[in-house]
Amino acid sequence: MIDYPTWRKSSRSSNQTTCVELSVSVELTSIRDTKNRNGGTLAFADMPYQVFLNAIKAGRFDR
């Protein structure tokens, strides 16, 4: 049996395609862009995802 990911989008985001979706499983946390759901996915093991999330929260990717 193949387990397909359950993708979730923030309830605070609008109905437009200007956000990201998140899928969490035992092994991976995956992120994709709603503008192009088939265009690629970032997949992280648990610890690298926490490092990535903390960097976002700290503003390290702000322009």
N, C-alpha and C positions, 0 to 999 in steps of 0.2 A: 504494500500500500504506500502510495506517495503522499506525504504531508505537504500541502501547499501553504505558503505563508499567509497569515492574516494581516493585512495592511490596515493601519489606522492613521487618520489625519486628525489634527487638533480640532476640537469642537469650537475653538475660537477663530479658526480660519474661515474665510469666506468660501462661497461655492465656486470661486474662480480657480484657475489652475496655477496659482502663484505660491505654492507651499510644498512641503515635503511630507512623505508618508513614512511611517516607522513600522517595522515588523520585528517582533522579539520572539526568539525561540531559546531552547536550552543552550545551543551551541553558539548562536549568532544574533547580533542585532544588525538589521539591515535598514538602509535609508535610500529612498528614491524620490525623484522629482515628479510632481504630478503633471507637469507640462509634457513629459515624455516618459511614461511608465515603462516602456520597453527599451529605453535608451541607456540603461545601465543602473547598477545598484552598488552602493558602498556597503560592504559587509565587514563587520568587526567582531572579533572575539570579545568577551566581556571586559577584560582589563583595557585593551586599546580603545574600546568605545568610551569607557569612563574618562580616559585621558583626553580623547577628542571632545567629549561633552564639556569637560572642565575648561578646555581651551576656548570653546565657544562662549561659555559663561564668563570667562575672564576677558573677552573682547579681543583675543589674539588674532581673529580673522576680520575684524572691523577695518573698513577702509577709511 
